[in-house]
């Protein structure tokens, strides 16, 4: 017999169990459906009834006799036995279902709405969705009619139940009929999810030259310039409709180690954040280009965007793309004509209300106030929105200090007396200079006073956000890789062999998607034609690819190792105070060595921005939490959604808002995905005693094994390594030999490896301890959440190494 995991009722077939779950417990298909098996202690969960059915047939087919399980009579059963068995199985739920005559119409409507929401969230055009719903509506009508005819044909013509049955079929509703138009489903979604509708705001009128189809002549046609704004106060209320978000707001804690925004001195000294634990910390992201389709009109359709995230929520929550909320969409040409401040005005108005009045949320008795915490974006975007010059070839190009172009080539520390840091007071003096002399276009790199400075709790002079993705991965990193490769080609290896080594190297399973494809060493400029992810993959693997060629005392190699040490700290999720001091000295040494090795090459402005990294970490926490990588990944939603360019911004905004609403309604922060599961007896495992002791189960019990599992977006596989601890500041890595799913939790059976750091290869050398040391660790208790490949250096087949782009403490 099969058992319901909610009320432990027993059933003779999956059909009866599924009907019980739907009718009694209201568990209908949708993104938030979570079905637990519960048979014989099985703790696997499923998001669909079809997957649950396959699992029951494959794994639990021994439960009950075969007739009961498949609900199919065998050839030697008599008709009477079959009828009796069917009556017995139906009786198992009759006591609970006797008051339930049919599936409630609200549940059926929810099921249909879920189908529509999935299609819309996947970027399917509205016309295709509408056509699909119309076809499904016709299909359901035909199905009702066919079933009605078959049932009536089974009854004698004089049967007294015929009128009642006919009336029953006539009363059946078609749930798709209630959602068969764009207007109907949008109305339903707004009522169900509280979708925040975009608002079109007027900027002005422009005149476009267009051809008159009747006369064939070109005419000047007036066109209203509009941009899209999604009211941020309503979005905040929408976010906290989700109970899990309310719970996380109450669990934010500070640490002596820099792990999040609240650990920095800016938060601790902030007049609002430091005194109100529920104060909303809004991180805004600005960029000119999020949808730039190819073609002759690509300039016309260049779209700018404003996003925001709540820094009150955990970084792993904010890393989900649908947790990055849209504030505004606008045409880039409108920003050039009217200025970014015109786009910001409705946002500033709402933020002033948030600073003074606040917004009502479920987890607090009084309205909660908040304000801007950070403005992030690429360097050009931040300079534009903060009021600085948008040219990095200008004499004063830095938004953090008053360094000039020539001094930036020898000043490598904020402690240097030749470097003066900007501050709100100093900025005000520059603003006053611009007002006193209207002929000035800028004053020490400052072009205008941003409207953001009208906020009570935010000042552009205290925005400590930097862009490590563009600074390092698409700037300094590619520049120095190119120079290093030119050096290697001159002294150690031919160009063809160098490229062959890079393309043939085994980067491991985890970096399959990020390995370099085509490297262009002959292109102009400082790049080599890779994106940010490919650059990070390549630069961390260069020591293993070419380490056998270069002597250990080579200065060019030492420059690479210095940059890798900088990357390790900058890309870390946990940073100590001492690490920020060490980072300062690493940057000084790196920049000095660069000028010694390449005296004729200038340091890039992005080299200079690195000088400010240590202070920014101490102010706002790890820089990995404010980089632009996840925000730029968000652009993919809009690029995939572009089907036509009529009313582009409002179309994209509407599609995004419905997709976000569907995501938040069905949010599950602790979802665990896994590969095929095999049930095995514990005594057959190699380390059964360790597993039995940790899981606190009998040695004869059965466990669920799988080859891979994905927890909160991080994938773990048998054969990969994880960090289980540290020894004298050196991470200890252990190899995954088995993955066990037990009571809704994930456990790893690990073999601990001896770990030491190899300087020349800039990697952790790992070797298995003898005798073996076995660990059984729950996934949430790992020292570091990532998994790692084991790799070999080029030309070596005996020693294994583990690479990490960040420090582990």
N, C-alpha and C positions, 0 to 999 in steps of 0.2 A: 504493500500500500504506500501511496505517496502522501507526504505530510506538508501541510501549510506552515510556512516559517513564521507566520504572524500569530496564528491561534492554535496550531498543532492539530487541526482537524485532519482526518484521513480520507483519502480518495483513491478510487480504483484505476483512474486513468489521468493522463495529462489534461485531456479535454475538460474533465470535471474540476480538476485543480485550477486550471486557468479561468474557468467560468466563476468559480468561487472567489478567486483573487479580484476579478473585475467587479462582480456584483456585490460582494460583501465588503471588500476592502477598498473598492474604487481605484484599483491600480490599472490605469489605462495607458496605452502606448503613448510615448512622448519622450523628449530628451531627458526628462528627470525621472524616468522609470528605472527603478532599481529592484530587481527580483533576486532574492537570495534563495539558494537551493535548499539547504536545511535537511537534506536526506542523509541519514547516517553520519551526521556531524559535518557534512560538506558545507563550506562557507563561501563558495564561489558566488559571485554576483553577475547578473546579466541585465542588459539594457533593452532587451527585446524578448518577446515570447518565442519567436522562432529560434533564437540562440538557446534559450532555456529548454525548449523542446528537444533540440538536437543533443544537448548535454544529458538530459534525462534518458534518452534512448541509448546513447553511447556509453554512459558511465553507470547509470542506475537501472539498467534493463533487468537486473535480477530482482528488483523490488516487486514482490507480488508475482502471480503467475502471468504468463505471456498474454492471456486474454485480457486480464485486467489492465496490463500496462499499455498495450497497443489499442485496446478497445476494439479488437477485430476478432470475430469468432473463427475458431479453427475448423477444419473440414470435418472432423469426426464429432463435433458438438451437435447435439440435436437442437432443433429450433426452440423447443421448450426450455432447454438449459440456457440457451443464449438469451431468451427473453427474461428468464428469471435472474440471470447474472446482471443483465442491463438494469432490471428493476432494483436489484440490490445496490448497484453502484449509484443509481440516481437517488436512492433513498438516503445515501450518506450526506447529501447536502439539502435534502428537502426540508429538514427542520429549520435550516438557516435561511433558505431561499424562498420559503413558501409565500412570503409577503412581497417578493420581487418578481414582477411579471415580465419585465423587459429591461434592456439596458437603458438607464436614464438618458433622456435627450440631451441634458447638459454634458454628460460624459461623451456622448457621440459627437457633439459639436466641438468639444475640446480636442478629440482625436482628429477631426477634420482640420481644425485650426492649426494643430501641430504639423500636419502635412504641409499646409500652405506656408507656415513659418519656416520650415526647413528649406523649402524651395526658395523663398525670398532671401533667407540668410545665406544661401549658397550662391547668390548672385544671378539666379534665373530671372530673365526679364518678366515684367508683369503680364505681358501679352501671352507668354508661354504658360505662366501659372494660371491665367484665366482660362485658356483653352483646356488645360489639364483638368481643372475643376469642373468645367462644363461636361467633359467626357465622363468624369467620374459620377457626376450627377445623373447622366443618362444611364450609365452602367447600373447604378443602384436602383433606379426606377425599373429597368428591365429585369434585374435580379428579383425585386419584390414581386413583379408580375409573374415571372416564371415559377417562383416558389408557391405563389398563390394557386396557380393553375395545377401544379403537381399535387398539392395538398387536397384541393377540391376533387381532383380526379380519383384520389384514393378513397373518397367517401361516397357512399351510395347517394343517389339523387334524393331519396326520401329522408336522409339523415337530418335530424332536428338541429344539429350543430352547425350546419352549413351557413345559415345567416350570421351566426356569431363569428364564425371564422372569417367570412367575407368582410364583416364590419371591422374585425381586428386588422386585417390587411389594409383596409382603406384608411385606418387610423395611423398606420405606420408613417412616420415622417422621414424625409430625406435630408440628412444633416447638411449635405453639400448645397441644398437649395438656399440655406440661410447664409451661405458664404460664397455665393456665385458671382460676386462683383467686387471690384477694387474698393468701392465705397463701403460695402458690407463688412469685408474682412478688416479694413482699417478701423472702422468703428468698433468692431469686436475687440481688436487688439488694444485699442486705446482704453476701453473699459476694463479689459483683463489685466493689462500690464502697466497702464499709466504712461503710455508713450509720450515723451516730450516732443511736441511738434516744433519744427524749425520755423523761424520768422524771417520773412523777406523784408529787408530794410532798404530805404532809398538813399542813394548817394548823390545822384545828379543825372543830367542828360548829356549824352554824347551823340554825335552825328556820324553814322556809318554810310559809306558809299555802297549802294546796292543797285542791282540791275532791275528795271521795271519789265516784267515779263510781257506786258501788253505792248508797250512802246519800244522796248529794246534799248531804251536809254538808261544811263546811270544817273541816279538821283541821291541827294543827301537825305537820309532817313533818320529821324530822331529815335534814339534807343535809351530806355531807362537803365541807368547803372544801378544794380542792386547787389547786395551781398546777403549771405545767410547767417543768422545768429540763432543759436540754441540757448534759451535762457538758462544760465548756470544755476540759479536758485532752484528752479524746477528740477534740473538734473540732479542736484544734491539730494532733494527730497526723494527722487526716483531711486537713487542709489541705496538709500536707507529704507526702502520698502523691503529689501532683502534682510532677513533676520541675521544671517551670517555676517554681513557687514557691520551690523550693530554690535554683535558680539566682539568682533575684532577691534572695534573702536575702543573697547573697554580693557583691552589686554596689551596696549602699547606700553613698553617699559624702556627705561634708559639703561645704558651700559657704560662701563669705563673704557671699553674698546669701541672704536668707531665702526658701527655696524649699520646704522641707519641715520636718517636726517636728524632725528631727535637726540643723537649722541653728540652733535656738533655744538660749538660754542654759540653759533648764530641762534639756534633754537633755545639754548639755555638762557641767553640774555634777551630774548625777544619779549617785548612788553605784553604781548597777547598769548603766544604759545607757552611761555614759561609759567604763566599764572592760571591758565585754563586748560586742563588736561583734555578737554573735548574740542578745543579750538580747531577748526578745519584748516589744514595746511594744503593749499592748492599750488601744484606745480604746473606751470603753463609751458606749452611747447609751441614755437612759432617757426614756420618755414614757408618759403615762397612757392615751392613746387611739390605737389603731392599727386597730381595727375597730369602727365604731359604726353598725350598721345602723339604718335608719329604722323607725319603728313604735312601738307602745305599750310595747315592752319594751326600748327602746334603752338605758335606764339599766342594766338587768340585764346586757345583753350588751356593756357598755363594757369593752374589753380594754386592759390595759397591756402593755408589752413592754420587754425589754432586748435590745439588739443589741450586737455588737462587730465591729470591724475590726482588722487588724494594721497598725500604722503602719510596720512594717519594709518592707512592700510599697509599690510606687509608687502615687501618688495615682490615676493612670489605671486601675490595677487595682482599687483600692478603690472607684472610682466605679461599677463594675458592680454592679447590685442583688444578684445572687446571691453576690457576694463580701462582702456584709454578712451576718454570721452571727447566727443566733438564739441567745440565751442563755436567755430565759425568757418565758413568756406567763402572764398572770394576770388575774383579774377586778379591775377598779378598786375595786369595793366591798370586796374583801378587803384592799387596801392601806390603806383608810381604817380598817378594823376592827383589823387586826393590825400595821400599820406596814410600811414598805418594807424595814426591816432583816430582817424575817422572810423576805421573798422573797430577800434578798441572802445569807443564811447559807450555802447550799450553794456559791454562787459564791465567797464569801470563803474557805471551806474549801479549795476547789481552788486559788485564787490563792495561798494560803499554802504549799501544796505546790509550786506553780510557783516561788515566790520562794526556797524552801529546797532542794528536791530537784531540780526541773526536770522536763522532759519529753524523752523520747528522740525525736530527729529524724534523718532520713537524712544531712543535710549536716554533722553534727558528730559527733565521736567520743564526746563526753561529753554527758549530758543538758543541755539548754539551759534556763536560768532566764528568768524574765520577771516582769512585774507590770503594774499599771494605769499608763497614761501620762496619760490624760485621761478625765474624765467629761463627756460632751456631752449636749445635749438642748435643749428650749425652756426659757425662763427658769423657768417654773413647775416643770418636771420637775427641773431642776438644783437649785433651792432645796429641793425635796422630798427628793431623794436625798442632798444634802450636809448637810441638817440646818438650813437657814435658814427663816425665816418664808415662808409661801406666799402672802402678801398684799403687793402692791406699793403699797398705800395706807398701809402701816405707816410709822411715823416713820423707822425704820432698815430700808431696803428693799434695800440693796446687799450683794452677797456678796463684794465686793472691798475695801470701805472702810467707815468709820464715819460717813459723811455722813448728815445728817438731811434731811427733806423740804424745810424752808425753806432750808437752806444749799445744796442742790442747784440752787437757782434763780440762784445767782451764783458758785458755785465750779465752774470749768470746766477745771481742770488738776490732775494728781496732784502737781504741784510747789507747789500752794497750801498754806500753813501750816494752813488750816482743814480740810484733808483728811488723815485718818489711815488708812493702808493696813492691812488685816487681814493677819495672819501666823499660822503655826501656834502661836507662843508666845502671841500675843494671844488667839487662839481658845481655847487651854487655860485662860486666865484666865476667859473667859466660861463655859466648861464648869464650872469650879470654882464660879463664882457660882451657877449653876443647881443644882449638887449641894448647896451650903450652904443655899440657900433654896428648898425644894420648892414654895413658893407662886408662885415666878416661872415664868411661861410662856415667857419669852424674855429674853435679855440682849443688847442692841444688835443685834437682828435674828437672833441665833442661838437656835434652839429646842431642839436636842439635839445630842449627840455621835454622829456617824454611825459605824456599824459598819465603814465603809471605813477609819477611822483605826486599826483594829487591824492593818492590813497593815504590813509592815516598810518598804516603799519608796514608800508613797503617803500623802499627807495632804491632807485636803479644803481646807486653807488654802493649798495650792499648786496648785489647779486653776484654770488660766488660760483656760478655754474660754469663749467668748462666742457668742451666737446672732445673727449678722448678718442672717439671713433674717427673723426676727421683729422684731429691733430696728429695722432700717432699712426693709426692703421691706414689712412688715406693721405697722409702727409709725411711725417718724419720717417715712419717705418719704410715706406716704399722708396723714398729718397735715399736712405742709407743702404737698403738692400741693393739698389741699382749700383751705387758706388762700390759696395763690397763685391758684387758679381764682376764688375769691371776689373777690380783688383785681382780677383781669383783667376780671371781669364788671362790676365797679363803674366801671372807668376806660377799658376799651379795646374790649370786645366783649360782645355779648349772650350769655346762657346757651345759647340754642339754637344760635347760630353757633359757640360754643366747643365744644359737644359734636359738632356736625357736622364741624368740622375734625378732631377726634380720630378719629371713626369713618371719615372719608373719606381720611385720610392713608395713603400707601403706606409701610408699615413694612419692606418688602422680603421676599424669599423666606425668609430665615433666621428671621424673627420672625412668620411667618404664624400659627403655633399660639399665640403669646403676645400677639398684639395685643389691646387692650382691647375688651371686648364691651359691657357695660352699666356705665356709671359713675353712681353714685348720690351726688349732691352734697347731697341733702336728708336722708340717713339720720343718725340720732343717733350720737354718738361721734366718733372721730377718723378713721375709715376712709372709703373711697369705694367699697367693694364689690368690690375686685379681689383676686386671689390674688398670691402673691409674684412669679411669672414675669411676669404682666401688669403689675405695678407697675414692675418693672425695665425692661420694654420701654417703658412710657409715660414714665417719668421721664427716661430717656436721650434720648427723641425730642421732649420738650417744647420744647427750644430751636429745633428745626427747624420745629415746628408753629406756634409763636407768636412766634418771634424777630423776624419782620417787623413786629410790632405794638408791641413794647416798646422804649423808648429804651435805649441802651447804658449810661447812668448810673443806671438805675432800681435802687434798693436792694433791692426785692423780687426782682427778677431776679438781682441779685448774690447774694442768699441761696440761690437755686436753684443757681447756678453753684458756690457753696461746697460745697453738699451733693453735687453731682455730682463735684467734685474729691475729696471724702472717699470717695465710692463707688468712684472709680477706683483709689484706693490699697487700700481695704479688700477689694475684690473681685479684687485682682491675684494672680497666681500666683508672681511674683518681686518681692521688695521689698528695697530697700537700707536701710542704717542711716539715711541721710539722709532717706529718704522717711518713716520713722517720726517723725522730728523735725518734718518738714514737716506731717505728719498732725496732730500735737499742736497746732500753731499754727492749722491749718485749723479744727479742732474748736473751739478757743477763739474764733476770729473768728466762726465760724458761730453759736455759742450766744449770743455777745454781740449780734450783729446781730438774731437772733431776738427777744431780749428788748427791743431798741430798737424794732423794728417792731410787735411784739405784746406790749406791756407788761401787758395784762390776761390774756394766755394763759400758763399755766404750761408749763414744759418737762416732757416726759414722763419717767418713770423710764428709759425707753429712750434718751432724750437723754443722761442721766447715764452709762449704761453705755458710751456712745461715748467718754467721757473716758478709760476704761481700755484702749481699743483699742491705742494705740501700745506700751504695756508688754506687753500680751498677745502682740502680734506678735513682739516681741523675745524673749519667753519660749518660744513654741511654734510660731513660723513663720506663714505666711499663714493668715488666718482663713477663707479660702475652702475650705480642706481640712477644717475642723471645723464647717462650718455644717450645718444640719439638713435642707437641701433633699433630698439623696440618701436620707437615712434616712426622711423622710416619703414619698418616692417608693416606698420599700420596702413601705410599708403597703398599697399597691395589690394586692400579691400576696395578702395576707390578705383584703382586702375582696372581691376577685374569687373567692376560694376559699370564701367563706361560702355554703353551700347549705342547711344546716339548723343549728340551734343546740343539738343534743344533743351533750354532751361536746365543746363548742366548742374549748376550748384544746388538748386532745390531738389532735383531728382536724386543726386547723390546723398544729400542730407536726409531725405525721407527714407531712402533705402537703409542708410546707416542706423537711423534711430529705431527702426523696426527690428533690425538685426541685433542691436544691443539689448533691446527690451526682451527679445526672445532668449538671449544668452543669460541675462540676469535672472529672469524668471526661473530658469532651469539650472542655475549655477550649482555646481557641486565641487567644492574646493579640494576634497580629499578623494577624488576618483582614482582608481587603480585599474589599469589595463594590463592584461597579461596574454601570453601566448597560450597554445593548447595545454591543457592541464592533464596530468597523469596521476592517478591515485595509486600510491605504492605503500606497502607495509614498511613500517619504520625499521624493523629489524633487517631489512634488505639494504639499507643505506650504509655507506662506508663509516660514517661517524654517528651511528644511531644513538650511542650513549650521550654524546654532547647535545644532540637535538632533543632527545627525550628529557634531559635535565632542564634545558632552557624552556621548552614548551610546556613542561610539567604534565606530560602525558605518559601513558604506559608504553613500554618498549614494543608491545605487540600492536599498537594503534596504527592507523593508516594516516598518511599525510598527502597533501596535494602539492605536486611538483610541477614546475614550469621552466622553460628555457629562458624566458625573458619577461620582464615586468616594467611598466612605466608608471612612476609615482610623481604626481604633480608636474608632469611634462618631462621628467628625467628618466631616461631609459637605462636599465640594468640588464646585463646578460651574463650567462655562465661563461667564464673565461676572462671577463673584464676585472679590473681592480677597483677597489674603493679604499678610502682613507678611514682607518679605525682608531687612530690616536696619533700622538707625537712623542718623540723621545729626544730631549735636549734640542727642541725647536725643529727637529727633522720629522716630517710626516712618516707614519708607518702605514704601508700599503699591504692589503690582503687580497688574495685572488678568490673570486666567487666560484665555488664548485657546485652549489645547488641553491635553488630558490624555492622557498616553501611558503605557501599561502595557508595561514592558520588563523581562524577566528577573525577574519576581516583584516588581518595584519600581514605584512610581508617580512619574512625572515631570510637572511642570507647565511649559508654555511660557507665559512671562509677559511682559507689557509694563510696564516700570517707570513709575510716575507721580510727578510732582513733588508733594510733600506739605508742607503747612503747617497749623498749628493756628489755627482761627478761634474766638476767645474767646467772642464773643457767642452763637454757635451751639453752642459746646462740642463741636466736631467737627473732624475732619481734612479739609481741603479738598484734593481730588486733581484733578490735570490731567495729561494725557498729555505726556510730554517730546517735544520735537522737536529733532533727529531721534530716532526711536524707539530705546529701549534695550531689547533683548530678553534675557531670562534663561531658562535651562532649569535648574530646581531640583528635586531629589528631595524628596518630601513630608516626610521625616524631617529635612531640613536647613532647613526654614522657621524664621524667627526666632521666630514665635509659631504655635502649633498651630491656632488658630481661623481660620475664613474669615469674610469680612465682605461685606455688601451695600453698594452705592453708592446713596445717597439724595439727594433734593433738598429744599431748604427749601420751606415752603408758599408758593405763589405765584411760585416761581422755577423756570425750566426750562432754565437754562444752566449752572449750577455743581453739581458733584457733591461729596458729603461721605461720609466713612466714620466710623461711630460705634463706639466700643469702651467697654464698661462697666468695663474694667480698664486699668491702666497697662502699657505694653509697654516693657521695658528691654533 
